[in-house]
Amino acid sequence: MLSVAQKKILIFFSFTIYLSYFFGFYFNENSIGSGGYNGDLAWMLDNFKIFKNNSLIDSIFHEDFFGSRTPLIYVINTLFNPFLNDVYYYRLSVFLFSLVGPSIFYLCLKEKYKKTDKEILLLISSIILLSPYYRTTAIWGLEINYGIITMLISIYYIIKIENNKRYFSYDVVMLTFFSSLTIYFDQKLLFIPLLGLIKLLIVKRHLIYKFLSIGLFTIFSIPFIYLIMQWGSITSPATVGVTPDVANSIEHFNLDFYNLGYATTIIGLYLLPLLIFLFNLSLDKFLIFIKSNFLKIFSFFFIYIFFFLFFDWYYLAQSKAGLYLDAKGSSFGLGFINKFSFILFKDVLFRKVFLVLSFLFYWIVIYPFFNKKIKNILLISFFFFMLLIVTPLIHEFFDPYIFILALLCLDLKLKINFINSIYVMIYYVSLLVSANIFYL
């Protein structure tokens, strides 16, 4: 049990995080580089113009509609957002709506960690407001948070069904509906409806619920399947034209194995603080785990490094990243470690050594989370596989998804207490501050 002083400290930190969130909007924070009026919001406003000036159907299939997601975000805002004609108030509406995210996250944590103090869960749930991508999306009215919120709602019902032997058709409908919505808001969240379907099929319950879930998933998938057939890919034709190397369709399907190392560093970046929960601040326990799994950890790493060096994947990765330019005209992608390598070293050899050591360090960070559990292996492997077919590789694919999934979906024995949660919060505060400094 927490003392009164500890509860006050946790509430104070939670309040401070929420306060920083509002200050971020006031000061037009841009902690990912794609915020601002000249960032992603610019082409989003062009999409809104299409929906304002055309019928709903014509807008959905308009030749100039651009984006890596379905048009559902634009349909919902066009129909239901009264502030769409004023950019500032549109941003404010998305900013306030995004507060739903940590609220649902808190409910998920409360459902999963029933014996953990509510004040600790409140602090942990507020940490997604420290996510550079979640914050900047909220502040600048971008696309990402819709999928995160529906993902959290879906996970809530997955945990609820998992924890309760008795559940009702209402829970099945809510799970199938919101998990299906995640695909419409963000195609890379395909694993969410898959998780929901598997959970409904394997849980011990009357067959009528299993048939109901299959039927509802089928119905909810029809519009998306029709959209893909009309577009000829999973994104709009305008997007395919701008990003021809991205695997939007079978025609452009390719496996970029060099991404594995860079993906490891980014996934590891978000899992690193959660080692505190996993090993309860015990370095000895962590080192014993590494020693007992030494061969498994290093065999995979050395196999990858052999191919990385033998096929000179370094130059291939840099050439692919150079195809995509940010607002400053610099190449982006491949994550923070790649950026640091250019900041720290001018010599290519030193950059390669730095990258190889980074790949090793973050692979060691990730490995304990597999935990010999098939569920963990499949979920983490999903992100690795997805990033084999996606170019460029960017942090948007991980933040804050890895943090949320590790706490809510992975099968782990976590020691979530007062001091551990404080350390985790400090880590994510440091990431946010570093991101803001970098993009300033």
C-alpha positions in Angstrom: 0.0 0.0 0.0 1.1 3.5 -0.8 1.6 6.1 1.9 -0.3 9.4 1.7 2.9 11.2 0.7 3.6 8.7 -2.1 0.0 9.1 -3.4 0.4 12.9 -3.4 3.7 12.6 -5.3 2.2 10.4 -8.0 -0.8 12.7 -8.4 1.5 15.7 -8.6 3.6 14.1 -11.4 0.4 13.0 -13.3 -1.0 16.5 -13.0 2.4 18.0 -14.2 2.3 15.7 -17.3 -1.2 16.8 -18.2 -0.2 20.5 -17.6 2.8 20.0 -19.9 0.4 18.6 -22.5 -1.6 21.9 -22.5 1.5 24.0 -22.5 2.6 22.0 -25.6 -0.5 23.2 -27.4 -0.1 26.8 -26.2 3.5 26.9 -27.5 2.8 25.0 -30.7 5.1 22.2 -29.7 6.6 20.1 -32.6 8.5 17.2 -31.2 8.6 14.9 -34.3 9.4 17.4 -37.1 6.2 16.8 -39.0 4.1 19.1 -36.9 3.5 22.8 -37.7 1.4 24.5 -40.4 3.8 23.4 -43.1 4.0 19.8 -41.9 1.6 17.0 -42.4 -1.3 19.3 -41.5 -0.8 21.0 -44.8 -1.7 18.0 -47.0 -4.4 17.0 -44.5 -6.1 20.4 -45.1 -5.9 19.8 -48.8 -7.8 16.5 -48.2 -10.4 18.3 -46.2 -10.9 20.7 -49.1 -11.6 17.7 -51.3 -14.3 16.5 -48.9 -15.8 20.0 -48.6 -16.1 20.6 -52.3 -17.2 17.1 -53.4 -19.7 14.5 -52.5 -18.7 11.9 -49.9 -18.2 9.1 -52.5 -16.4 11.3 -55.0 -14.1 12.5 -52.2 -13.2 9.0 -51.1 -12.1 8.0 -54.6 -10.8 11.5 -55.6 -7.5 11.3 -57.6 -5.8 13.9 -55.4 -6.7 12.3 -52.1 -3.4 11.6 -50.3 -2.4 9.7 -47.2 -1.3 6.3 -46.0 -4.6 5.6 -44.2 -8.2 5.2 -45.3 -10.4 8.3 -45.7 -12.5 7.5 -42.5 -10.8 10.3 -40.5 -11.9 12.8 -43.1 -15.4 11.4 -43.4 -15.9 11.6 -39.6 -14.6 15.1 -39.3 -16.5 16.3 -42.3 -19.8 14.9 -40.9 -19.4 15.6 -37.2 -16.7 18.2 -36.5 -18.3 21.7 -36.5 -14.8 23.3 -36.2 -13.5 22.1 -39.4 -13.6 25.5 -41.1 -11.2 27.1 -38.6 -7.8 25.5 -38.5 -7.1 26.6 -34.9 -10.3 25.3 -33.5 -10.0 22.1 -35.6 -6.6 21.6 -33.9 -8.1 22.3 -30.5 -10.9 19.7 -31.2 -8.4 17.0 -32.0 -6.2 18.1 -29.0 -9.1 17.7 -26.6 -10.4 14.5 -28.2 -6.9 13.0 -27.7 -7.4 13.2 -23.9 -9.6 10.2 -24.3 -6.4 8.1 -25.0 -4.9 8.2 -21.5 -8.4 7.8 -19.9 -9.0 4.6 -21.8 -5.4 3.5 -21.1 -6.1 4.0 -17.4 -9.2 1.8 -17.6 -7.1 -0.9 -19.4 -4.4 -0.8 -16.7 -7.0 -0.9 -14.0 -8.7 -3.9 -15.5 -5.3 -5.8 -15.9 -3.5 -4.8 -12.8 -6.3 -5.0 -10.3 -4.0 -5.2 -7.2 -1.9 -2.1 -8.2 -2.6 1.2 -6.6 -4.7 3.5 -8.7 -2.3 6.4 -8.3 0.5 4.4 -9.9 -1.8 3.4 -12.8 -2.8 7.1 -13.2 0.8 8.1 -13.6 1.6 5.3 -16.0 -1.5 6.0 -18.1 -0.5 9.7 -18.4 2.9 8.7 -19.8 1.4 8.4 -23.4 1.0 12.2 -23.2 4.8 12.3 -23.1 5.0 10.4 -26.4 6.3 12.8 -29.0 4.1 11.3 -31.7 0.9 11.3 -29.5 1.5 14.8 -28.4 2.4 16.3 -31.8 -0.5 14.5 -33.4 -2.9 16.0 -30.8 -1.4 19.4 -31.0 -1.4 19.7 -34.8 -4.6 17.7 -35.5 -2.8 14.8 -37.3 -4.0 11.3 -38.0 -2.3 8.9 -35.6 -4.3 9.2 -32.4 -7.6 7.9 -33.8 -6.1 4.5 -34.3 -4.4 4.6 -30.9 -7.7 5.4 -29.1 -9.7 2.6 -30.9 -6.8 0.2 -30.3 -7.0 1.0 -26.5 -10.7 0.5 -26.5 -10.3 -2.9 -28.2 -7.6 -3.9 -25.8 -9.9 -3.0 -22.9 -12.5 -5.5 -24.1 -9.9 -8.1 -24.8 -8.6 -7.9 -21.2 -12.2 -7.8 -19.9 -13.1 -10.9 -21.8 -9.9 -12.6 -20.7 -10.5 -11.7 -17.0 -14.1 -12.6 -16.9 -15.6 -16.0 -17.5 -18.9 -14.4 -18.0 -19.2 -11.8 -20.9 -22.1 -10.8 -23.1 -22.9 -10.2 -26.7 -22.5 -6.5 -26.0 -18.8 -7.1 -25.3 -18.4 -9.1 -28.5 -20.0 -6.3 -30.6 -17.8 -3.6 -29.0 -14.6 -5.6 -29.4 -15.3 -6.5 -33.1 -16.4 -3.0 -33.9 -13.6 -1.0 -32.4 -10.9 -3.5 -33.4 -12.2 -3.3 -37.0 -12.1 0.5 -36.7 -8.3 0.4 -35.9 -7.7 -1.0 -39.5 -9.6 1.9 -41.0 -7.6 4.4 -38.9 -4.3 2.7 -39.3 -3.6 -0.4 -41.5 -0.5 -1.4 -39.5 -2.8 -2.2 -36.5 -4.0 -5.3 -38.3 -2.8 -7.4 -35.2 -5.5 -5.8 -33.0 -8.6 -7.4 -34.8 -6.5 -10.6 -35.1 -5.9 -10.6 -31.3 -9.6 -9.9 -30.7 -10.7 -12.7 -33.0 -8.3 -15.2 -31.5 -9.4 -14.3 -28.0 -13.1 -14.8 -28.9 -12.4 -18.1 -30.6 -10.3 -19.7 -27.8 -12.2 -18.4 -24.8 -14.6 -21.0 -23.3 -18.0 -19.7 -24.2 -21.1 -20.8 -26.1 -20.6 -21.3 -29.9 -23.1 -18.5 -30.7 -20.5 -15.9 -29.5 -17.8 -17.4 -31.8 -20.1 -17.3 -34.8 -21.2 -13.8 -33.9 -17.6 -12.6 -33.8 -16.7 -14.1 -37.1 -19.9 -12.7 -38.7 -19.3 -9.2 -37.4 -15.6 -9.1 -38.4 -16.7 -10.2 -41.9 -19.3 -7.5 -42.2 -17.0 -4.8 -40.8 -14.2 -5.8 -43.3 -16.4 -5.4 -46.4 -16.0 -1.6 -46.9 -12.2 -1.9 -46.5 -11.9 -4.8 -48.9 -14.0 -2.8 -51.4 -11.8 0.3 -50.9 -8.6 -1.8 -51.6 -10.2 -3.2 -54.7 -11.0 0.2 -56.0 -7.7 1.7 -55.2 -5.7 -1.3 -56.3 -3.5 -1.0 -53.2 -3.9 -0.5 -49.4 -3.3 3.3 -49.9 -4.7 5.8 -52.3 -3.3 6.0 -55.9 -1.9 9.5 -55.1 0.1 8.1 -52.3 1.4 5.2 -54.3 2.5 7.7 -57.0 4.6 9.7 -54.4 6.0 6.6 -52.6 6.6 4.0 -55.3 9.0 1.9 -53.2 6.6 1.4 -50.3 4.9 -2.0 -50.3 1.4 -0.7 -50.9 0.5 -3.6 -53.2 1.8 -7.0 -54.3 3.5 -5.3 -57.3 5.7 -3.3 -55.0 6.2 -6.0 -52.4 9.8 -6.2 -51.2 11.7 -7.4 -48.1 14.2 -4.9 -46.7 16.2 -7.1 -44.3 18.5 -4.2 -43.4 15.6 -2.7 -41.5 15.8 -5.4 -38.8 18.8 -3.9 -37.1 17.4 -0.3 -37.2 14.0 -1.6 -36.0 15.7 -3.3 -33.1 17.1 0.0 -31.9 13.8 1.7 -32.0 11.8 -1.1 -30.4 14.5 -1.3 -27.8 14.3 2.4 -27.1 10.7 2.1 -25.9 11.2 -1.2 -24.1 14.4 -0.2 -22.3 12.7 1.5 -19.3 10.3 -1.4 -18.9 13.2 -3.6 -17.9 12.8 -1.8 -14.6 9.4 -3.4 -14.3 10.6 -6.7 -15.6 13.6 -7.1 -13.3 12.5 -4.8 -10.5 15.6 -2.6 -10.6 17.9 -5.6 -10.1 20.9 -5.5 -12.4 22.0 -8.9 -11.0 18.8 -10.5 -12.2 19.1 -9.0 -15.6 22.8 -10.1 -16.0 21.9 -13.7 -14.8 19.1 -13.8 -17.4 21.6 -12.6 -20.2 24.2 -15.2 -19.1 21.7 -18.0 -19.1 20.5 -17.1 -22.6 23.9 -16.0 -24.0 24.0 -18.4 -27.0 20.4 -17.6 -28.1 21.0 -13.8 -27.9 24.3 -13.7 -29.7 23.7 -16.3 -32.3 20.8 -14.3 -33.8 22.8 -11.1 -33.6 25.9 -12.5 -35.3 23.9 -14.0 -38.1 22.3 -10.6 -38.8 25.7 -8.7 -38.5 27.2 -11.2 -41.0 24.6 -10.3 -43.6 24.7 -6.6 -42.7 28.5 -6.4 -43.4 28.7 -9.0 -46.2 26.0 -7.4 -48.3 26.9 -3.9 -47.3 23.4 -3.2 -46.1 24.7 0.1 -44.6 24.9 1.8 -47.9 21.7 0.2 -49.1 19.8 1.5 -46.1 21.3 5.1 -46.5 20.4 5.2 -50.2 16.8 4.1 -49.5 16.5 6.7 -46.7 17.9 9.3 -49.0 14.9 8.9 -51.3 12.7 10.6 -48.7 13.3 14.1 -47.5 12.0 16.0 -44.5 10.9 19.6 -44.4 14.6 20.7 -44.2 15.6 18.7 -47.2 17.5 16.1 -45.2 16.9 12.4 -45.5 14.9 10.8 -42.7 14.2 7.3 -41.5 16.1 4.4 -39.9 15.5 5.9 -36.4 17.4 7.9 -33.8 20.6 5.7 -33.8 21.2 6.4 -37.5 20.8 10.2 -36.8 23.2 10.0 -33.9 25.7 8.2 -36.0 25.9 11.2 -38.4 26.0 13.6 -35.5 28.8 11.8 -33.6 31.0 10.5 -36.4 32.2 11.8 -39.8 34.1 8.6 -40.6 31.8 5.9 -42.2 33.8 3.1 -40.4 33.1 4.6 -37.0 29.4 5.0 -37.9 29.2 1.3 -38.8 30.9 0.2 -35.6 28.5 2.5 -33.6 25.5 1.0 -35.4 26.6 -2.6 -34.9 27.2 -2.0 -31.2 23.8 -0.3 -30.9 22.1 -3.2 -32.7 23.7 -5.6 -30.1 22.7 -3.4 -27.1 19.1 -3.0 -28.1 18.7 -6.7 -29.1 19.8 -7.6 -25.6 17.2 -5.1 -24.3 14.4 -6.7 -26.4 15.2 -10.4 -25.9 13.8 -10.7 -22.3 10.4 -9.5 -23.5 10.0 -12.6 -25.7 10.0 -14.5 -22.5 9.5 -17.9 -24.3 5.8 -17.0 -24.7 4.3 -17.6 -28.1 2.0 -14.5 -27.7 5.0 -12.3 -27.0 7.0 -13.8 -29.8 4.2 -13.3 -32.4 3.4 -9.7 -31.3 7.0 -8.5 -31.3 7.7 -10.4 -34.5 4.8 -8.7 -36.2 6.5 -5.4 -35.9 9.7 -6.8 -37.2 7.9 -8.3 -40.2 5.9 -5.2 -40.9 9.1 -3.2 -41.0 10.7 -5.5 -43.6 8.1 -4.3 -46.1 7.9 -0.6 -45.1 10.1 2.2 -46.4 11.2 4.5 -44.9 11.5 3.1 -41.4 10.4 5.8 -38.9 9.6 6.1 -35.2 5.9 6.7 -36.0 5.5 2.9 -36.4 6.5 2.3 -32.7 5.6 5.3 -30.6 3.6 4.9 -28.3 2.5 1.4 -29.5 5.4 -0.5 -28.0 4.9 1.0 -24.6 1.1 0.3 -24.6 1.4 -3.3 -25.9 4.2 -4.2 -23.5 2.1 -3.2 -20.5 -1.3 -4.5 -21.8 -0.8 -7.3 -24.3 2.5 -9.1 -23.7 2.5 -12.0 -21.2 5.0 -10.6 -18.6 5.4 -10.6 -14.9 5.9 -6.9 -14.2 6.8 -5.4 -10.8 4.8 -2.1 -11.0 5.4 -0.1 -7.9 6.0 3.5 -6.7 9.7 3.9 -7.3 9.7 1.9 -10.6 7.0 4.0 -12.1 8.8 7.2 -11.2 12.0 6.0 -13.0 10.0 5.0 -16.1 8.3 8.4 -16.1 11.7 10.2 -15.9 12.9 8.1 -18.8 10.0 9.1 -21.1 10.3 12.8 -20.0 14.0 12.6 -21.1 12.9 11.2 -24.5 10.4 14.0 -25.0 12.9 16.7 -24.0 15.5 15.3 -26.3 13.1 15.1 -29.2 12.1 18.8 -28.7 15.7 19.9 -28.5 16.6 17.9 -31.6 13.8 19.5 -33.7 14.3 23.0 -32.4 
